[in-house]
Amino acid sequence: MINSVFMQGLGAAVVAGLITGVGGFMIFLKRKYSQEDINFMLNLAAGVMLAASFFSLLCPAMDRIRMFDPDVHVAGFWYAGAVFAGVALIWLLNEVLPHEHNTMGHHGLRSFSLRTAWLFIIAIMLHKLPEGLAVGVAYSAEDFINPHSLVIGIALHNIPEGLTIAISLVAAKVSKLRAAFTALLVGMVQPVGALVGLLTMDFSDKIVPLGMALAGGTLLFVVINEILPETYGTKKTEKSAFAVFAGFIFMAYLNMVLD
Ligand SMILES: [Zn+2]
């Protein structure tokens, strides 16, 4: 069923995905980053992704899964199961991925490992799939969801997410250009999700909320288990907390005005 709705939905998801690259290239705004800048930015990114997991994934998924079954316990079981599956999935991945030895940098600071960066990026990549799916579903069910506001919302929140990806790679000593391009590539997961959404319209309205809950679980796990402990090791907890809240509040604001 290749029709105009299909092309519109796919096109919108491609544009939204590309915007992730815009965020990634924002890493060039500053010429050089000190370890302190990087910690600050990682905390900012943690706040952004905490807000994204609650406001864009966990909360809307809860509302939709509630409609699965009139029995709240059954719906609650599906919801809790999906979040748990997300946590378990990324935890397993964490176990399987090879561990590096923690090296002490010459300033006595532990350098952010590439492995941690990739774990974070995989979690971000996973959550872009249900977001893309949602775009696809919105375009094929235009009567009850406004696809344009959804796409604008996803496109705009892709900017801080793209920057987040680039920040975590730069923190792991990857070059800025590679970091920015990786953000762009990760953004392309969204049109893949949209394609799946457009092709599987008949049952994807059930898959989307479950996928959102699962993705919320994976993101929360990486933020809580990897990102926050990494940056909180450097004593200046007040500055770290401030950065987390700045990221969280900014994303909350975006969510509010774009809804
Ligand atoms: Zn997102």
Residues whose N, C-alpha, C, O or C-beta is under 5 A from the ligand:
A	BS01	ZN	A52
